[in-house]
Amino acid sequence: MRTTKKIIACILSCSLLFYTSSPSYTEAKSNTVIKKAYTISKKAGKYNNSVKLKLKAKKGYTVYYSTGKKLSLSKKVTSSKSKTFTFKKTTTLKVYAVKKSKKLTAAKLKKVKSSAVAK
């Protein structure tokens, strides 16, 4: 009887050790940035190797992006679409989300405050 209890205790402790060491779905999901209008597959930070990330616009939104200084009308991700980026050096991705129903001109996009743009 004692040996069976020891064996059961050993199995339970080994399974607990395996359970805590294996990555779960929530840990992998926590690396994403989820906003109201878009999701980005990686958090901001410094990475040693090249980084591949995905920007996905949520339903009902258009997301304008830029890796340079200014946003433009041509660089956008429309509703329910995604765009994949590969960064090999330090780069800032600027993102500005707008409701799909809102009309935006180049002049209005140029006047967007820097505080409204996510970096």
C-alpha positions as a Markdown table, in Angstrom:
| # | Residue | x | y | z |
|---|---|---|---|---|
| 1 | Met | 0.0 | 0.0 | 0.0 |
| 2 | Arg | 2.8 | 2.4 | 0.9 |
| 3 | Thr | 4.6 | 1.8 | -2.4 |
| 4 | Thr | 1.5 | 2.5 | -4.4 |
| 5 | Lys | 1.1 | 5.8 | -2.6 |
| 6 | Lys | 4.7 | 6.7 | -3.3 |
| 7 | Ile | 4.2 | 5.8 | -7.0 |
| 8 | Ile | 1.1 | 7.9 | -7.3 |
| 9 | Ala | 2.8 | 10.8 | -5.5 |
| 10 | Cys | 5.7 | 10.5 | -7.9 |
| 11 | Ile | 3.4 | 10.4 | -11.0 |
| 12 | Leu | 1.5 | 13.5 | -9.7 |
| 13 | Ser | 4.6 | 15.5 | -9.0 |
| 14 | Cys | 6.1 | 14.6 | -12.4 |
| 15 | Ser | 2.9 | 15.6 | -14.2 |
| 16 | Leu | 2.8 | 18.9 | -12.3 |
| 17 | Leu | 6.4 | 19.5 | -13.3 |
| 18 | Phe | 5.6 | 18.8 | -16.9 |
| 19 | Tyr | 2.5 | 20.9 | -16.8 |
| 20 | Thr | 4.3 | 24.0 | -15.5 |
| 21 | Ser | 7.2 | 23.7 | -17.9 |
| 22 | Ser | 5.2 | 23.3 | -21.1 |
| 23 | Pro | 4.0 | 26.6 | -22.7 |
| 24 | Ser | 0.3 | 27.1 | -22.8 |
| 25 | Tyr | -1.9 | 28.8 | -25.3 |
| 26 | Thr | -2.4 | 31.8 | -23.0 |
| 27 | Glu | 1.3 | 32.4 | -22.7 |
| 28 | Ala | 1.8 | 32.4 | -26.4 |
| 29 | Lys | -1.2 | 34.7 | -26.9 |
| 30 | Ser | 0.1 | 37.1 | -24.3 |
| 31 | Asn | 2.9 | 38.2 | -26.7 |
| 32 | Thr | 0.3 | 39.9 | -28.9 |
| 33 | Val | -0.9 | 43.5 | -28.7 |
| 34 | Ile | -4.7 | 43.6 | -28.9 |
| 35 | Lys | -6.4 | 46.9 | -29.4 |
| 36 | Lys | -10.0 | 47.8 | -30.3 |
| 37 | Ala | -9.2 | 48.3 | -34.0 |
| 38 | Tyr | -6.2 | 46.0 | -34.6 |
| 39 | Thr | -3.9 | 43.3 | -33.3 |
| 40 | Ile | -0.1 | 43.1 | -33.6 |
| 41 | Ser | 1.5 | 39.7 | -33.2 |
| 42 | Lys | 4.5 | 40.9 | -31.2 |
| 43 | Lys | 5.0 | 43.4 | -28.3 |
| 44 | Ala | 7.4 | 46.3 | -28.7 |
| 45 | Gly | 10.9 | 45.7 | -27.5 |
| 46 | Lys | 14.4 | 44.8 | -28.6 |
| 47 | Tyr | 14.9 | 41.5 | -30.3 |
| 48 | Asn | 18.3 | 39.9 | -31.1 |
| 49 | Asn | 17.3 | 38.4 | -34.5 |
| 50 | Ser | 15.1 | 39.6 | -37.3 |
| 51 | Val | 11.4 | 40.0 | -36.3 |
| 52 | Lys | 8.4 | 38.9 | -38.3 |
| 53 | Leu | 5.1 | 40.4 | -37.1 |
| 54 | Lys | 1.6 | 40.6 | -38.4 |
| 55 | Leu | -0.7 | 43.6 | -38.3 |
| 56 | Lys | -4.4 | 42.7 | -38.6 |
| 57 | Ala | -7.3 | 45.2 | -38.9 |
| 58 | Lys | -10.4 | 44.2 | -37.0 |
| 59 | Lys | -13.8 | 44.3 | -38.7 |
| 60 | Gly | -15.1 | 47.8 | -39.4 |
| 61 | Tyr | -11.7 | 49.5 | -39.2 |
| 62 | Thr | -9.0 | 50.7 | -41.6 |
| 63 | Val | -5.5 | 50.8 | -40.2 |
| 64 | Tyr | -2.9 | 53.1 | -41.7 |
| 65 | Tyr | 0.7 | 52.3 | -41.0 |
| 66 | Ser | 4.2 | 53.6 | -41.6 |
| 67 | Thr | 7.8 | 52.7 | -40.9 |
| 68 | Gly | 9.0 | 56.1 | -41.9 |
| 69 | Lys | 8.1 | 59.6 | -40.7 |
| 70 | Lys | 4.7 | 60.2 | -42.1 |
| 71 | Leu | 1.5 | 58.2 | -42.7 |
| 72 | Ser | 0.1 | 57.9 | -46.2 |
| 73 | Leu | -3.2 | 56.8 | -47.8 |
| 74 | Ser | -1.5 | 54.1 | -49.8 |
| 75 | Lys | -0.2 | 52.2 | -46.8 |
| 76 | Lys | -3.2 | 50.7 | -45.2 |
| 77 | Val | -4.8 | 47.5 | -44.0 |
| 78 | Thr | -8.5 | 47.3 | -44.6 |
| 79 | Ser | -11.1 | 45.5 | -42.5 |
| 80 | Ser | -10.4 | 41.8 | -41.7 |
| 81 | Lys | -7.2 | 41.8 | -43.7 |
| 82 | Ser | -3.6 | 41.5 | -42.4 |
| 83 | Lys | -0.1 | 42.6 | -43.4 |
| 84 | Thr | 3.1 | 40.9 | -42.5 |
| 85 | Phe | 6.3 | 42.8 | -41.8 |
| 86 | Thr | 9.9 | 41.5 | -41.4 |
| 87 | Phe | 12.2 | 43.9 | -39.6 |
| 88 | Lys | 16.0 | 43.2 | -39.7 |
| 89 | Lys | 17.1 | 46.4 | -37.9 |
| 90 | Thr | 15.7 | 48.8 | -35.3 |
| 91 | Thr | 12.5 | 50.2 | -36.8 |
| 92 | Thr | 9.4 | 52.0 | -35.4 |
| 93 | Leu | 6.0 | 50.9 | -36.8 |
| 94 | Lys | 3.4 | 53.7 | -36.6 |
| 95 | Val | -0.2 | 52.7 | -36.6 |
| 96 | Tyr | -3.3 | 54.8 | -36.9 |
| 97 | Ala | -6.8 | 53.2 | -36.8 |
| 98 | Val | -9.9 | 54.8 | -38.2 |
| 99 | Lys | -13.5 | 53.6 | -38.5 |
| 100 | Lys | -14.1 | 52.2 | -42.0 |
| 101 | Ser | -17.1 | 54.6 | -42.5 |
| 102 | Lys | -14.9 | 57.7 | -41.9 |
| 103 | Lys | -13.5 | 59.3 | -45.0 |
| 104 | Leu | -9.9 | 60.4 | -44.6 |
| 105 | Thr | -7.9 | 62.6 | -47.0 |
| 106 | Ala | -4.2 | 63.0 | -47.3 |
| 107 | Ala | -4.4 | 66.4 | -45.8 |
| 108 | Lys | -6.3 | 65.1 | -42.8 |
| 109 | Leu | -3.9 | 62.2 | -42.4 |
| 110 | Lys | -1.0 | 64.6 | -42.4 |
| 111 | Lys | -2.5 | 66.7 | -39.6 |
| 112 | Val | -3.0 | 63.7 | -37.3 |
| 113 | Lys | -1.5 | 64.4 | -33.9 |
| 114 | Ser | 1.5 | 62.3 | -32.9 |
| 115 | Ser | -0.3 | 61.4 | -29.7 |
| 116 | Ala | -3.0 | 59.7 | -31.7 |
| 117 | Val | -0.6 | 57.5 | -33.5 |
| 118 | Ala | 0.4 | 54.2 | -31.8 |
| 119 | Lys | 4.2 | 53.4 | -32.0 |
